[in-house]
Structures are given as structure tokens and as C-alpha cells.
Amino acid sequence: MIPRTVLILIVLAAWSLRAESEMLAISDAEMDLLEIEVQQVATASAGGADEFTLRAVFSPDGEWAIKTPLPGILHRAFIQVGDRVAAGDPLMIVRSPELVSLQRDYLKARAEFTLQQSARERDQKLREAGSVSNRRWQETLYAFNTAKAEYSGLHAQLELAGFHQQDLQRLVQEMEVTPDMTLRAPADAIVLERPGMLGDHLEGSELLARLGEPDKLILEGMLSFAAASHLAEGMEILMTGSGKSAVIVLVSSVIDPTTQTVRVRATPADESGLVAGRLSRWGVRADAGVLTVPSAAVVKLDGLDVAFIRVPGGFETRIVRVRGVSGGDWIVLEGLAADDRVAVSGTAALKGMSLGMGGGDG
């Protein structure tokens, strides 16, 4: 009688002669011989995730830091913490000597640019008539480009200093230089912080106010690893005692070494009723399930996590994305469907076949 180990080697050798690149052709008899067992991907209830607490915070694109772009003195303030402001509303006025110099230089540069623009247009006509040498034309272009660069640079500096288009038009039309720099709200927002005090001497880049857009809120929390392990990206959660819902967009794979917690982030379907900083209780929707597979179903192949899917005539190798949970199974984040059947034992032989070696570690 031929030993079982020899029979397995014969099967593997025979398989290597008919192996295909995308599918491992294996009969039912060969599966029995190689002790390969399959199991359907499970759809588990997320009931293992107890209620958890999340805090409403401003999204990264919904929080603004208002700083002074130039040195000066905080001359006026129109806001207090908690005020609501609309986009374009004046927040503060900074009186700056540097702003006076900047406006004066801007007006001079604009006048020079206008002059050089006229000179270029004049010489271009003369050049077309053959009355201007190439050298003079190059000198005219150089003077024009230099004046344009200076004018554009000062224009940009004034915009950075808070000058809007109407402010620049007023400056050009009235030719009146002002020392006052008005800082305006960049969006409809709530004033979260206003550390500046009237009369403060500012060196530049000091924080004068912090704003938050109330319609740009997300939910964040630090959960224990056990609680976070039952959650998955894309899972819908519900606020306790409310019909509000949110979708989990992040379950961090990094554990805080001090608190042993994991960051979880969710995007609410509707921000109304949420208040920045307020805590609320959330739970996974009762009918929200997650796909799970035994840990033995996932193996490393060429540095990737893969599972072997049972298909007619054999197995298909499929790349998957999974995350471990405290029970020892894997939550499937990507790559498998609820009706897939995966190999849960004998995966060492399947891995070996995939590598063309007839064996390997599971």
C-alpha cells in the first residue's frame, strides 16, 4: 500500500503538469486527499460592537486660522467667541505701517507698468514699420517685463494682506493709502477662539481668530481595540435615541501605545443637530452585517493577503483586504462576497501549487 504522503506528492506532481495561471484545477478526490476543506463566507451581525461614544469635530477643510499677514497693531475687533459670521464679513482691523509702504510701492509699480506698456505698444508699431533696431526692441521688452513682474508681485502681496478686488480698485481710483488692513471671514462660520486683544503689537503670523464651519462636521472617537475590532469602513451607524446616521470612514490600524485605543472616524449623513465638541452615543445598525472568514482562510502569497475561492473545477486565488478581530476571525474589508466559499484547511498545499512548488507554509 502506498503511503499517504507519497500519494499527496503524486497528486501535486500531476497537478503541476496541468496547472493554469489563474485557476488551480483540483478535483473533489484530490481535495479529499489533500484534506482541503471549504467554508462559505459568513455574514456576522455587528452586535459584538457595543454602543460607543463619538465627538463631533470640524472636518479638516472646515476650520480656519485667521492670522495677521503683516506686522502691526490690532486696532479693532468686530467679533466675540460664539459669533456667527458670513463669508466676507470683517473680523478685525490691523493697523500696519508696512501696509502703507506696500500700497505706495504698488501704486508706483502700477504707474511704471502702464508707462512701459505704452512704450512697448509704440515700439512694436515702429518695429513693424522697420524704424526700431532689434537692440532697442529687446530693451523695451526687458523694461516692460520687469515692470510687469514688479506690479504683479505687489498686487499678490496686497491680496495676501486681505485686499479684495474692490479694495484694489478703490486704491487705484482714489489714490488714498490707508494703514488699516481688514481681515475678513473666508466662509460662513462660527468664531471658536479670539486670542487677540486690542492694542496688541503683532509681529506677523500671530493667531487672531479661529473659525469653524458648522456644516462641515465629522465624528471622531478613541475606542478600545476590542470595540473597534467589530467595526469596519463603510458600516452604517446610528445615534442612540435618534434617527441620525453616519458611515464609518476610518478604523485606524494604529493602536495608541499609552491608552491602547484606536481612532475611529465617521461621516454623518446630516450635520444638522450636531454641535462641535458635543459627545453622542452611537451603535451599529441592527441589520448591518460584516463578512468574516476564519483566520486560516487567509495566507500570504508574494507579500499579499490572499484567499482560495472554490470555483467549478478547482480554486481561484483572490487578493483580499482583512482586519483581525478579538475572536480570531478576520473581518473582510474587500475582495470577498457573501456567497463565496473559501478554503479553510489544506491552504498550505494550495499555496504551494500557486507558487509552483507543490507545497509551502499556510
Beta strands, then each sheet from edge to edge (+ up, - down):
strand 1: 23-25
strand 2: 37-40
strand 3: 42-45
strand 4: 52-58
strand 5: 63-67
strand 6: 72-77
strand 7: 84-85
strand 8: 90-95
strand 9: 180-184
strand 10: 189-193
strand 11: 201-202
strand 12: 207-212
strand 13: 217-224
strand 14: 236-239
strand 15: 245-255
strand 16: 261-268
strand 17: 279-284
strand 18: 289-293
strand 19: 299-301
strand 20: 304-311
strand 21: 314-319
strand 22: 321-324
strand 23: 330-334
strand 24: 341-345
sheet 1: 1+ 21- 20+ 19-
sheet 2: 2+ 24-
sheet 3: 3+ 18- 23+ 22-
sheet 4: 4+ 13- 16+ 15- 14+ 17- 4+
sheet 5: 5+ 12- 10+ 7-
sheet 6: 9+ 8- 6+ 11-
end
